[in-house]
Amino acid sequence: MAENITQNQLAIIRIEGMHCHKCEQTIQQTLGREEGVAEVEVDFLSGQASILFDAGKVQIPRLIELIHQAGYSTKGYAKSGTTAHE
């Protein structure tokens, strides 16, 4: 059965403090465990995480909180269909 993707949104969050692939993995695993997160791609070279999530189950402030809990800081985000936020 196909997953309902009508509420899915894409967020790109800028992350500071990543230095290696282990940092990528830590953030990817942390975000990937959250209910409502469908896909996560993290790249330490660009300092960004791209997150496809169900807006009916999780919101961007929660995703940012999870990144902070993992030990990293964030510096703004962009959401599909909107402009960047600080």
N, C-alpha and C positions, 0 to 999 in steps of 0.2 A: 504494500500500500504506500503510495506517495505521501511524503510529509507535506503538511500545509505550510506553504512559504509566503502566504499573503502578508504576514506581519514581519517578515525578515527585513532587516536593515543592515547596512554596511557602515562600520565606523573605522576610521583610521586614527589611531592615537599615537602621538609622538611621545617617545619614552627616552628618558635620560638615565645614564648609569649602566647601560649594557656594554660589555667589553668583549664578549666571546659567544660562541655557539651554546655554551652551557646556560648563559643568561637567556638566550632565545628559548631554549627548552624549558627553563623554569617558568617563564611567563606564559608560554604556550600551554604547558600542562596546568598551570593555575587557572587560566581563563577557560580552558577546555573542559574543566570539571564543573563549571557553573551551569546550572540548568538554564536552558534557553540559548546557549551558545552553540551554533551549528558548525562553524569553522573558524580556525585561528591560524594566521600566518604572522610570524614575527621575524624581523630582520635587524640584527644589531648594527649592520653597516649603515643602513638608512635611518636607524633609530625609530622604527615604526612597527606597530602591530595593526594588522587588518583583521577585523572581527565581523563575521556574519552572525547576526543574533536575532532572536525572536523578541521584538519590542513588547510583546504581550507578557513576556516572562522575565526579562531582565532589561535594565536601562543603563545608559552610558555611565552615570555616576557610580554604579555598582562595579562596572568593569574597571574604572579608574581606581576605585577603592581596592580591588583585588591586586592590581599592579603595585599599588603602594604597599599593601600587606606583604607582597613578595620581595620588597626591599628596593623598589625602583621609583623614580619620580616621573611625573608626566608633565608635558609642556604643550597642552592644547590637543584638540581633536577636530576632525571633520566627519560629518555624517552624510550619507547619501542624500542628495537633494538639498543640502544646506551649505553654508559657508563655514570656514574654520572658526573654532572657538578657542579662547585662551583659558 
